[in-house]
Amino acid sequence: MPNGRVVVIGGGPAGIAAARTAAEFGVDVVIVERLAYLGGRPIEENYASLTPYLRSAEEAIGEMVSPLLAMSNVSVRYESKVISCTGEKGDFSIVIEHRGEQESLSAASIVVATGFSHFDPGRETQMYGYYEFDDVIALQDLEAMLKSGQVVRPSNGEAPKRVCFVQCVGSRDRQIGNEYCSKVCCGVASKEAIEVRLAVPGVEVFIFYIDMRMYGYWESQIYWPAQEKHHVQYVKGIITEVLPKDGRLLVRGEDTTMGRPMEVPMDLVVLSVGMEPSEGTRAMAGVLGIAQNKYGFIEAVNPPLDTVSTSRPGIFAVGSALGPADLEDCVSTGGFAGAKAASISLAGVGV
Amino acid sequence: MPNGRVVVIGGGPAGIAAARTAAEFGVDVVIVERLAYLGGRPIEENYASLTPYLRSAEEAIGEMVSPLLAMSNVSVRYESKVISCTGEKGDFSIVIEHRGEQESLSAASIVVATGFSHFDPGRETQMYGYYEFDDVIALQDLEAMLKSGQVVRPSNGEAPKRVCFVQCVGSRDRQIGNEYCSKVCCGVASKEAIEVRLAVPGVEVFIFYIDMRMYGYWESQIYWPAQEKHHVQYVKGIITEVLPKDGRLLVRGEDTTMGRPMEVPMDLVVLSVGMEPSEGTRAMAGVLGIAQNKYGFIEAVNPPLDTVSTSRPGIFAVGSALGPADLEDCVSTGGFAGAKAASISLAGVGV
């Protein structure tokens, strides 16, 4: 009889959804988490709020975590990582490491929820100066500022008068090898733009974009209010360079709608960095022996009709371990994979 | 003890995923389908192929349907609809009607997978002439043509020399009340544009768009090959009018990149119509007493963290019954809801 345990690697929103769904069937679930807490990127990187409703990330993610931890058949190995995996669907043997100590776990199935990391703007071939200029920051840096309640220029602690977002940094870019669109940056930048307008009286906020990809309800939930209610200024254009000038930043590029070069002074430049596979996603692909796509994300074997099965039977991948994903994607793929994992466990116990 | 049955209303991709996932747990599943077959819109409207891999829709959907129908605990009521529902989570009583005859079914939980319908271009306030001119068609009309292997001008049966797609017909439009983006039309139009280029030697193909929303992998899977390999011509512009002229169609609007009016002759104009709630989605919201959003789609009660629960406990909604959705969304939400439904059934039998 196969062991009924489901092992979920990674405790962000997708992993939480997978664990919760599997646990609802009475299956034993162990979450292996590299940090000392659950919640994933939104908690680790101090997100202020979530798209599309600007709800506190801490509060919303807390509502996912608390009921999960209250379940008697769910346990978490914090500050741990999976270092080996043998066996097959229904009968895996996993070794995890926690502060140098090893533990063996059997598992009927495995869910990989190891997520993404933010593109490192130091790898950008264009001259945005993330590491050179204090007032050039990234989406997640602004999240942390918004959460702290202090939106200021890091260089001098003063409130910015003009803020801009530069879209598609590390996405849609053949030169750096990230040909995909990261899906959520248009929505996240627009959400943060609204929050900056609310936080800093009189601030002007610009978003330089190629296409605004506010798919589905984000169009009316975020994009329209950003323009009509909060007066965020969207400019279709390509930014090629950010330079220091007279204590501010000079943003250079082309306004593609007006068909002319542009040079605009800004106090704070926010790079809308895309998603890349996290270190954990890359590492787990190797440890578990599951196929990756050319970008390093885990490859689903039969999309669009099976969104979560990997190349190794009994192992599923969810959320942004599979590629660019919004929160809804994470929760839905997480729940779907949690069900598939649980059904393997229960197949051995008569259901 | 609650009855373990799960009733899935609608047998398209989302409903199939829900039914399959629930059935994997050994729960009895009944699918109530208004048509005489499963498969949903892709089959009913003769889609040629699916995004993003251009795989035959009939073949791919067939691979979802066949294993489902082979499961001994799954049955389908074809040409049927739900006419009433009483009771509560774990103990619903449903009445369905099939050719005038009624049947009562008990259910522990219900999944609403009643999907979308294509926007009717006759409701469009701009002058696109869908009902006036034979050579103005919609995305799904072109799918059926592509499936038949004959891409021709309906007016004279000849191969078109110039074809264009007009994006956002019935989407992103406050005047008609559809403020949302329909999410998939950019990808579907681009896929069809590639197929037209492959089907008709020498044809020129244009896509008039506001933003190309090729999120995630669609960017590199569809958008780049459409431009680089298949030479589809993307023009950022607003089309305001389609008129007959000299046996062809004159497409009028503004090229917003060039900042000038445009008037281009076309042989075939394809309207990229958006998604609206299907008649079944609107009807089921009423029969089941579940909340709808202002557009008539079923409202999820706690997104983004719960993507499928409705305002009535024990009833879930999936796929495009919830709003604009791609196939991956349909399958993932379907699977997630199938799990939630099955866990209600099993809660009564000791798991």
Boltz contact constraints between the chains, C-beta under 6 A:
constraints:
  - contact:
      token1: [A, 21]
      token2: [B, 339]
      max_distance: 6.0
  - contact:
      token1: [A, 24]
      token2: [B, 343]
      max_distance: 6.0
  - contact:
      token1: [A, 25]
      token2: [B, 343]
      max_distance: 6.0
  - contact:
      token1: [A, 25]
      token2: [B, 351]
      max_distance: 6.0
  - contact:
      token1: [A, 26]
      token2: [B, 351]
      max_distance: 6.0
  - contact:
      token1: [A, 64]
      token2: [B, 305]
      max_distance: 6.0
  - contact:
      token1: [A, 172]
      token2: [B, 219]
      max_distance: 6.0
  - contact:
      token1: [A, 179]
      token2: [B, 220]
      max_distance: 6.0
  - contact:
      token1: [A, 180]
      token2: [B, 217]
      max_distance: 6.0
  - contact:
      token1: [A, 180]
      token2: [B, 219]
      max_distance: 6.0
  - contact:
      token1: [A, 180]
      token2: [B, 220]
      max_distance: 6.0
  - contact:
      token1: [A, 181]
      token2: [B, 215]
      max_distance: 6.0
  - contact:
      token1: [A, 181]
      token2: [B, 216]
      max_distance: 6.0
  - contact:
      token1: [A, 181]
      token2: [B, 219]
      max_distance: 6.0
  - contact:
      token1: [A, 183]
      token2: [B, 215]
      max_distance: 6.0
  - contact:
      token1: [A, 183]
      token2: [B, 216]
      max_distance: 6.0
  - contact:
      token1: [A, 211]
      token2: [B, 211]
      max_distance: 6.0
  - contact:
      token1: [A, 211]
      token2: [B, 212]
      max_distance: 6.0
  - contact:
      token1: [A, 212]
      token2: [B, 211]
      max_distance: 6.0
  - contact:
      token1: [A, 213]
      token2: [B, 213]
      max_distance: 6.0
  - contact:
      token1: [A, 213]
      token2: [B, 215]
      max_distance: 6.0
  - contact:
      token1: [A, 215]
      token2: [B, 181]
      max_distance: 6.0
  - contact:
      token1: [A, 215]
      token2: [B, 183]
      max_distance: 6.0
  - contact:
      token1: [A, 215]
      token2: [B, 213]
      max_distance: 6.0
  - contact:
      token1: [A, 215]
      token2: [B, 215]
      max_distance: 6.0
  - contact:
      token1: [A, 216]
      token2: [B, 181]
      max_distance: 6.0
  - contact:
      token1: [A, 216]
      token2: [B, 183]
      max_distance: 6.0
  - contact:
      token1: [A, 216]
      token2: [B, 324]
      max_distance: 6.0
  - contact:
      token1: [A, 217]
      token2: [B, 180]
      max_distance: 6.0
  - contact:
      token1: [A, 217]
      token2: [B, 323]
      max_distance: 6.0
  - contact:
      token1: [A, 219]
      token2: [B, 172]
      max_distance: 6.0
  - contact:
      token1: [A, 219]
      token2: [B, 180]
      max_distance: 6.0
  - contact:
      token1: [A, 219]
      token2: [B, 181]
      max_distance: 6.0
  - contact:
      token1: [A, 220]
      token2: [B, 179]
      max_distance: 6.0
  - contact:
      token1: [A, 220]
      token2: [B, 180]
      max_distance: 6.0
  - contact:
      token1: [A, 304]
      token2: [B, 327]
      max_distance: 6.0
  - contact:
      token1: [A, 304]
      token2: [B, 328]
      max_distance: 6.0
  - contact:
      token1: [A, 305]
      token2: [B, 64]
      max_distance: 6.0
  - contact:
      token1: [A, 305]
      token2: [B, 331]
      max_distance: 6.0
  - contact:
      token1: [A, 307]
      token2: [B, 328]
      max_distance: 6.0
  - contact:
      token1: [A, 307]
      token2: [B, 331]
      max_distance: 6.0
  - contact:
      token1: [A, 307]
      token2: [B, 332]
      max_distance: 6.0
  - contact:
      token1: [A, 324]
      token2: [B, 216]
      max_distance: 6.0
  - contact:
      token1: [A, 327]
      token2: [B, 304]
      max_distance: 6.0
  - contact:
      token1: [A, 328]
      token2: [B, 304]
      max_distance: 6.0
  - contact:
      token1: [A, 328]
      token2: [B, 307]
      max_distance: 6.0
  - contact:
      token1: [A, 331]
      token2: [B, 305]
      max_distance: 6.0
  - contact:
      token1: [A, 331]
      token2: [B, 307]
      max_distance: 6.0
  - contact:
      token1: [A, 332]
      token2: [B, 307]
      max_distance: 6.0
  - contact:
      token1: [A, 332]
      token2: [B, 332]
      max_distance: 6.0
  - contact:
      token1: [A, 332]
      token2: [B, 333]
      max_distance: 6.0
  - contact:
      token1: [A, 332]
      token2: [B, 336]
      max_distance: 6.0
  - contact:
      token1: [A, 333]
      token2: [B, 332]
      max_distance: 6.0
  - contact:
      token1: [A, 335]
      token2: [B, 336]
      max_distance: 6.0
  - contact:
      token1: [A, 335]
      token2: [B, 339]
      max_distance: 6.0
  - contact:
      token1: [A, 336]
      token2: [B, 332]
      max_distance: 6.0
  - contact:
      token1: [A, 336]
      token2: [B, 335]
      max_distance: 6.0
  - contact:
      token1: [A, 336]
      token2: [B, 336]
      max_distance: 6.0
  - contact:
      token1: [A, 339]
      token2: [B, 21]
      max_distance: 6.0
  - contact:
      token1: [A, 339]
      token2: [B, 335]
      max_distance: 6.0
  - contact:
      token1: [A, 339]
      token2: [B, 339]
      max_distance: 6.0
  - contact:
      token1: [A, 343]
      token2: [B, 24]
      max_distance: 6.0
  - contact:
      token1: [A, 343]
      token2: [B, 25]
      max_distance: 6.0
  - contact:
      token1: [A, 351]
      token2: [B, 25]
      max_distance: 6.0
  - contact:
      token1: [A, 351]
      token2: [B, 26]
      max_distance: 6.0
